[in-house]
Amino acid sequence: LKPGEVLVLENVRMWDGETKSASPEDHAKTPLVQSLAPLFDVYVVDAFSAAHRPHASLVGFAPVVKHFVAGRVMERELRALYKVRNNPERPCIYVIGGAKAEDTAEIISNVLGNNIADKILTGGLAANLLLHAAGKNIGEVNVKILEEKGFLELEPELQKLLKQYPGRIVLPVDLAVESDGKRVDVPVDNVPNLPIKDIGVKTAQEYSRIIKESRTVVMNGPMGIFEDEKFSLGTKLVFEAMATSKAFTLIGGGHTLASASKLGYSDKISHVSTGGGALIEYLIKGTLPVIEVLKQYSK
């Protein structure tokens, strides 16, 4: 390369050895690192969204380059996440929703067990799962969805958490179902055997009240099927409360970012995280594999 030129290579995931989980020292011996490392002096790791994966291109250059440093995206992410996890202003509220409920128990256990959050507001399949664990009849069709996704296995742990943290895991008081193509809001004690597609209006209003009284709000996952305008209300009201509150607000996860963009709130949030899995893992553990390598090799 001539001075000032930039070389853009094919996505490293096209190489079979990229996605193998290994130590930086082992990755440093691979053809990818051995062939490229001699060509440059500084490696900037800026892929926060992949920082939960100890893959070759993320950690393999650390032992062999002169300078292994974090980029500006990584820096902004870590500053924001440290703030909401390690030093949040109170009250601190976490909002958990979306269709991926597999991490629900672990997130609740960690953020409440370590007194990071004061309350957790729930929506999406996470709320349906918690309601079922609490003994509510959410309708056979909704139980079947949870069963097919393997989420019912989490119920014993969630039942323990509901007993351990009474009042701090906030469940919906009403839900929205679709009947004859229309949105119908029903109380949680009277849910028909119809697919649940959003939190109800009363729930959204209560969540909004709690959020507006908070100083830190972290959201991962929309409250319902926001792609359908009839069922975007819960997510929209939560975003509106975040946007108009005095809290430091942070959102992350693909569907959360998509819903914020679709509903027009992306530029009204304090920090929009690029991470999905990386965000969840950091909130649970307080670190990530790439962060640990940066601590060891950053120079």
C-alpha positions as CSV (number, residue, x, y, z in Angstrom):
1,L,0.0,0.0,0.0
2,K,1.1,3.5,-0.7
3,P,0.9,6.2,2.1
4,G,-2.8,7.2,2.5
5,E,-4.3,4.1,0.9
6,V,-6.7,1.8,2.7
7,L,-7.2,-1.9,2.1
8,V,-10.7,-3.4,2.7
9,L,-10.6,-7.2,3.0
10,E,-13.5,-9.7,2.7
11,N,-15.5,-10.4,5.8
12,V,-13.3,-12.4,8.1
13,R,-16.2,-14.7,8.9
14,M,-15.6,-16.3,5.5
15,W,-12.5,-17.9,7.0
16,D,-13.3,-21.1,8.9
17,G,-10.9,-20.3,11.8
18,E,-12.5,-17.0,12.6
19,T,-15.4,-18.1,14.8
20,K,-13.5,-20.7,16.9
21,S,-13.4,-19.7,20.5
22,A,-9.8,-19.7,21.7
23,S,-7.3,-17.7,23.7
24,P,-5.6,-14.6,22.2
25,E,-2.3,-16.6,22.2
26,D,-3.7,-19.5,20.3
27,H,-5.5,-17.2,17.8
28,A,-2.2,-15.4,17.3
29,K,-0.7,-18.5,15.8
30,T,-3.4,-18.8,13.1
31,P,-2.8,-18.0,9.4
32,L,-5.1,-15.0,9.5
33,V,-3.1,-13.3,12.3
34,Q,0.4,-14.5,11.2
35,S,-0.1,-13.2,7.6
36,L,-1.6,-9.8,8.5
37,A,0.0,-8.8,11.8
38,P,3.4,-7.9,10.2
39,L,1.7,-5.4,7.9
40,F,0.6,-2.9,10.5
41,D,1.6,-1.4,13.9
42,V,-1.8,-0.5,15.4
43,Y,-4.9,-2.7,15.8
44,V,-8.1,-0.8,16.7
45,V,-10.8,-3.1,18.1
46,D,-14.1,-1.2,17.7
47,A,-16.6,-4.0,17.2
48,F,-18.6,-3.7,20.4
49,S,-21.5,-5.7,19.0
50,A,-19.2,-8.7,18.7
51,A,-17.1,-8.2,21.8
52,H,-18.8,-11.1,23.6
53,R,-17.1,-13.5,21.2
54,P,-13.4,-14.4,21.6
55,H,-12.8,-14.8,17.9
56,A,-9.6,-14.6,15.9
57,S,-10.0,-11.1,14.4
58,L,-11.2,-9.7,17.7
59,V,-8.5,-11.0,20.1
60,G,-5.8,-12.8,18.0
61,F,-3.8,-9.7,17.2
62,A,-3.5,-8.5,20.8
63,P,-0.3,-10.5,21.6
64,V,1.6,-9.7,18.4
65,V,1.0,-6.1,17.4
66,K,2.8,-3.0,18.8
67,H,-0.4,-1.3,19.8
68,F,-3.8,-2.9,20.6
69,V,-6.4,-0.3,21.5
70,A,-10.1,0.4,21.8
71,G,-11.8,2.5,19.2
72,R,-14.2,5.4,19.7
73,V,-17.4,3.3,19.4
74,M,-16.1,0.8,22.0
75,E,-15.1,3.7,24.2
76,R,-18.6,5.3,24.0
77,E,-20.3,2.0,24.6
78,L,-18.2,1.1,27.7
79,R,-18.7,4.6,29.2
80,A,-22.4,4.3,28.8
81,L,-22.7,0.7,30.0
82,Y,-20.4,1.3,33.0
83,K,-22.7,4.2,34.0
84,V,-25.9,2.2,33.9
85,R,-24.5,-1.0,35.4
86,N,-21.9,0.2,37.9
87,N,-22.9,3.7,38.9
88,P,-26.6,4.3,37.9
89,E,-28.5,7.3,39.2
90,R,-31.6,6.3,41.2
91,P,-34.2,5.2,40.7
92,C,-32.8,2.8,38.0
93,I,-35.3,0.9,35.9
94,Y,-34.7,-1.9,33.4
95,V,-37.2,-2.6,30.7
96,I,-37.1,-6.2,29.4
97,G,-39.2,-7.2,26.4
98,G,-38.9,-8.7,22.9
99,A,-39.2,-12.2,21.6
100,K,-36.0,-13.6,23.1
101,A,-36.8,-14.6,26.7
102,E,-33.9,-17.1,27.2
103,D,-31.8,-14.6,29.2
104,T,-34.7,-13.2,31.3
105,A,-33.9,-15.2,34.5
106,E,-30.2,-14.4,34.4
107,I,-30.7,-10.7,33.8
108,I,-33.3,-10.4,36.6
109,S,-31.1,-12.4,39.0
110,N,-28.0,-10.3,38.3
111,V,-29.5,-6.8,38.1
112,L,-31.7,-7.2,41.2
113,G,-29.3,-9.5,43.1
114,N,-26.5,-7.0,42.7
115,N,-28.9,-4.1,43.4
116,I,-28.2,-2.5,40.0
117,A,-31.9,-1.9,39.2
118,D,-34.6,-0.9,41.5
119,K,-37.4,-2.3,39.3
120,I,-37.7,-4.4,36.1
121,L,-40.6,-3.6,33.8
122,T,-41.6,-6.5,31.5
123,G,-43.2,-6.9,28.1
124,G,-43.1,-9.2,25.1
125,L,-42.5,-12.9,25.6
126,A,-40.6,-12.2,28.8
127,A,-43.8,-10.8,30.4
128,N,-45.9,-13.7,29.1
129,L,-43.4,-16.2,30.5
130,L,-43.3,-14.4,33.9
131,L,-47.1,-14.2,34.0
132,H,-47.4,-17.9,33.3
133,A,-44.8,-18.6,36.0
134,A,-46.9,-16.5,38.4
135,G,-49.9,-18.7,37.8
136,K,-51.8,-16.5,35.4
137,N,-53.8,-18.1,32.5
138,I,-52.4,-16.5,29.4
139,G,-54.2,-18.8,27.0
140,E,-53.2,-22.1,25.5
141,V,-52.0,-20.6,22.3
142,N,-49.5,-18.4,24.1
143,V,-48.3,-21.2,26.4
144,K,-47.6,-23.3,23.3
145,I,-45.4,-20.5,21.9
146,L,-43.4,-20.5,25.1
147,E,-43.1,-24.3,25.0
148,E,-42.0,-24.4,21.4
149,K,-39.2,-22.0,22.1
150,G,-38.1,-23.9,25.2
151,F,-38.8,-21.1,27.6
152,L,-41.0,-23.1,30.0
153,E,-37.8,-24.7,31.3
154,L,-37.0,-21.3,32.9
155,E,-40.2,-21.2,35.0
156,P,-38.9,-22.8,38.2
157,E,-36.1,-20.2,38.4
158,L,-38.4,-17.3,37.5
159,Q,-40.9,-18.5,40.2
160,K,-38.1,-18.2,42.8
161,L,-37.2,-14.8,41.6
162,L,-40.8,-13.6,41.8
163,K,-40.9,-14.7,45.4
164,Q,-37.5,-13.3,46.2
165,Y,-38.1,-9.8,44.8
166,P,-41.8,-9.0,45.4
167,G,-42.8,-5.7,43.8
168,R,-39.5,-5.2,42.0
169,I,-40.4,-7.4,38.9
170,V,-43.4,-5.5,37.4
171,L,-45.8,-7.5,35.3
172,P,-48.5,-6.3,33.0
173,V,-52.0,-5.7,34.4
174,D,-53.5,-5.9,31.0
175,L,-52.6,-7.3,27.6
176,A,-53.5,-6.7,24.0
177,V,-54.8,-9.5,21.8
178,E,-56.0,-9.6,18.2
179,S,-59.7,-10.5,17.6
180,D,-61.3,-10.2,14.2
181,G,-58.3,-8.1,13.0
182,K,-58.7,-5.6,15.8
183,R,-56.8,-4.8,18.9
184,V,-58.6,-5.7,22.1
185,D,-57.1,-4.9,25.6
186,V,-58.0,-7.4,28.3
187,P,-57.0,-7.7,32.0
188,V,-54.5,-10.4,32.8
189,D,-57.1,-12.3,34.8
190,N,-59.3,-12.7,31.7
191,V,-57.0,-13.4,28.8
192,P,-58.8,-15.3,25.9
193,N,-57.2,-18.0,23.9
194,L,-55.8,-15.6,21.4
195,P,-52.2,-14.5,20.6
196,I,-50.9,-11.8,22.9
197,K,-49.4,-9.0,20.8
198,D,-48.7,-6.1,23.1
199,I,-48.9,-4.9,26.7
200,G,-52.2,-3.2,27.5
201,V,-52.9,0.5,27.7
202,K,-53.2,0.5,31.5
203,T,-49.9,-1.3,31.7
204,A,-48.2,1.1,29.3
205,Q,-49.5,4.1,31.2
206,E,-48.2,2.7,34.5
207,Y,-44.8,1.9,33.0
208,S,-44.7,5.5,31.6
209,R,-45.3,6.8,35.1
210,I,-42.5,4.7,36.6
211,I,-40.1,5.7,33.9
212,K,-40.8,9.4,34.2
213,E,-39.9,9.2,37.9
214,S,-36.6,7.5,37.2
215,R,-33.1,8.7,36.7
216,T,-31.7,5.8,34.7
217,V,-33.6,3.6,32.2
218,V,-32.2,0.6,30.3
219,M,-34.4,-1.0,27.6
220,N,-33.8,-4.2,25.7
221,G,-36.7,-5.5,23.6
222,P,-40.0,-3.9,22.5
223,M,-43.2,-4.4,24.4
224,G,-45.1,-6.0,21.6
225,I,-45.3,-6.6,17.9
226,F,-44.4,-3.0,17.0
227,E,-44.3,-3.8,13.2
228,D,-48.1,-3.9,13.3
229,E,-49.4,-0.4,14.1
230,K,-52.2,-1.7,16.2
231,F,-49.8,-3.3,18.6
232,S,-47.0,-0.6,18.6
233,L,-48.8,1.4,21.4
234,G,-47.0,-0.2,24.3
235,T,-43.6,0.3,22.9
236,K,-44.4,3.8,21.7
237,L,-45.6,4.9,25.1
238,V,-42.5,3.5,26.8
239,F,-40.2,5.3,24.3
240,E,-42.2,8.5,24.8
241,A,-41.8,8.3,28.5
242,M,-38.0,7.7,28.1
243,A,-37.7,10.6,25.7
244,T,-39.5,13.1,27.9
245,S,-38.0,12.0,31.2
246,K,-34.9,13.5,32.9
247,A,-33.3,10.1,33.0
248,F,-30.2,8.8,31.3
249,T,-31.7,6.4,28.8
250,L,-30.0,3.5,27.0
251,I,-31.5,1.1,24.5
252,G,-30.0,-2.0,22.8
253,G,-30.8,-5.0,20.7
254,G,-31.7,-5.3,17.1
255,H,-35.5,-5.2,17.5
256,T,-35.3,-2.4,20.1
257,L,-33.3,-0.3,17.7
258,A,-35.6,-1.2,14.8
259,S,-38.7,-0.2,16.8
260,A,-37.1,3.1,18.0
261,S,-36.2,3.9,14.4
262,K,-39.7,3.0,13.1
263,L,-41.5,5.0,15.8
264,G,-39.2,8.0,15.6
265,Y,-37.3,7.9,18.9
266,S,-33.8,6.9,17.9
267,D,-32.5,10.5,18.3
268,K,-34.3,11.1,21.6
269,I,-32.4,8.4,23.6
270,S,-29.3,9.3,25.5
271,H,-27.3,6.3,24.2
272,V,-28.3,3.8,21.5
273,S,-26.1,0.7,21.9
274,T,-24.8,-1.2,18.9
275,G,-24.9,-4.4,20.9
276,G,-27.5,-7.1,21.3
277,G,-25.8,-10.2,22.7
278,A,-22.8,-8.1,23.8
279,L,-25.1,-5.7,25.7
280,I,-27.0,-8.5,27.5
281,E,-23.7,-10.3,28.5
282,Y,-22.2,-7.0,29.8
283,L,-25.3,-6.3,31.8
284,I,-25.2,-9.7,33.3
285,K,-21.4,-10.1,33.9
286,G,-20.1,-6.6,33.9
287,T,-17.4,-7.5,31.3
288,L,-16.8,-9.1,27.9
289,P,-14.1,-11.3,26.5
290,V,-12.7,-8.5,24.3
291,I,-12.7,-6.1,27.2
292,E,-10.6,-8.5,29.3
293,V,-8.1,-8.8,26.4
294,L,-8.0,-5.0,26.1
295,K,-7.2,-4.8,29.8
296,Q,-4.4,-7.3,29.4
297,Y,-2.8,-6.1,26.1
298,S,-3.9,-2.5,25.6
299,K,-0.8,-0.5,24.9
